[in-house]
Amino acid sequence: MEQPLRVEDLATQAGMSVRNFARVFTDRTGYSPATYLERVRVEAACRRLAESSKGTKEIATECGFRDADGMRKAFQRVLNTTPQLYRHAFAATDAGSDD
């Protein structure tokens, strides 16, 4: 089973306190660790939606979202669209159902 990615673990790996890690990360990337992670997950989901016929539930899980609804909300925040509309606009082939 995959483990969730936590800021505390990233800070430990970097040899920093959580507060300092978050400050340095934000200074270097322009995003908080949570915002950056959400954007990376949305980007990964975009690729899967465009390249596969897997359902949104499966893609959400593969990309680290808690569920398909969490992925939908992240798409709204980051891209101002839904996963289904994104797939319709960018899918290379006629994709399967969005369970």
C-alpha positions as CSV (number, residue, x, y, z in Angstrom):
1,M,0.0,0.0,0.0
2,E,1.3,3.4,-0.9
3,Q,1.9,5.9,1.9
4,P,0.5,9.5,1.7
5,L,3.0,12.2,1.0
6,R,3.2,14.4,4.1
7,V,5.0,17.7,4.5
8,E,6.4,16.4,7.8
9,D,8.1,13.5,5.9
10,L,9.5,15.9,3.3
11,A,10.8,18.2,6.0
12,T,12.5,15.3,7.7
13,Q,14.1,14.1,4.5
14,A,15.4,17.7,3.9
15,G,16.7,17.9,7.5
16,M,14.5,20.9,8.3
17,S,11.6,21.7,10.6
18,V,8.2,21.7,9.0
19,R,7.9,25.5,9.3
20,N,11.3,26.1,7.7
21,F,10.7,23.5,4.9
22,A,7.4,25.2,4.0
23,R,9.0,28.6,4.0
24,V,11.9,27.5,1.8
25,F,9.7,25.5,-0.5
26,T,7.3,28.4,-1.0
27,D,10.3,30.8,-1.6
28,R,11.8,28.5,-4.2
29,T,8.6,27.4,-6.1
30,G,6.1,30.1,-5.5
31,Y,3.7,27.6,-4.1
32,S,3.0,26.1,-0.7
33,P,3.9,22.4,-0.5
34,A,0.2,21.5,-0.5
35,T,-0.6,23.7,-3.5
36,Y,2.3,22.4,-5.4
37,L,1.4,18.8,-4.7
38,E,-2.2,19.4,-5.8
39,R,-0.9,20.9,-9.1
40,V,1.4,17.9,-9.7
41,R,-1.5,15.5,-9.1
42,V,-3.8,17.5,-11.5
43,E,-1.1,17.4,-14.1
44,A,-0.7,13.6,-13.7
45,A,-4.4,13.2,-13.9
46,C,-4.6,15.3,-17.1
47,R,-2.1,13.0,-18.8
48,R,-4.0,9.9,-17.8
49,L,-7.4,11.4,-18.9
50,A,-6.0,12.3,-22.3
51,E,-4.1,9.1,-22.9
52,S,-6.3,6.3,-21.4
53,S,-9.8,5.1,-21.1
54,K,-9.6,4.5,-17.4
55,G,-12.5,5.8,-15.3
56,T,-12.1,8.9,-13.1
57,K,-12.2,6.9,-9.9
58,E,-9.2,4.8,-10.9
59,I,-7.3,7.8,-12.2
60,A,-8.0,9.8,-9.0
61,T,-6.6,6.9,-6.9
62,E,-3.5,6.5,-9.1
63,C,-2.8,10.2,-8.9
64,G,-3.0,10.4,-5.1
65,F,-6.5,12.0,-4.7
66,R,-8.7,10.6,-1.9
67,D,-11.5,10.0,-4.4
68,A,-13.0,11.2,-7.7
69,D,-14.8,14.1,-6.0
70,G,-11.5,15.4,-4.6
71,M,-10.0,15.2,-8.0
72,R,-13.0,17.1,-9.5
73,K,-12.6,19.9,-6.9
74,A,-8.9,20.1,-7.6
75,F,-9.5,20.4,-11.3
76,Q,-12.0,23.3,-10.6
77,R,-9.4,25.1,-8.5
78,V,-6.4,24.6,-10.8
79,L,-7.9,24.5,-14.3
80,N,-11.4,25.9,-13.8
81,T,-12.9,22.8,-15.5
82,T,-13.9,19.2,-14.7
83,P,-12.0,16.0,-15.4
84,Q,-14.8,15.0,-17.8
85,L,-14.7,18.2,-19.8
86,Y,-10.9,18.0,-19.8
87,R,-11.0,14.5,-21.2
88,H,-13.6,15.5,-23.8
89,A,-11.4,18.4,-25.0
90,F,-8.0,16.6,-24.9
91,A,-8.5,12.9,-25.3
92,A,-6.5,11.3,-28.2
93,T,-9.2,8.7,-28.7
94,D,-12.8,8.1,-27.7
95,A,-12.3,7.4,-24.0
96,G,-14.3,5.0,-21.9
97,S,-16.9,5.8,-19.3
98,D,-16.3,8.1,-16.4
99,D,-17.6,6.1,-13.5
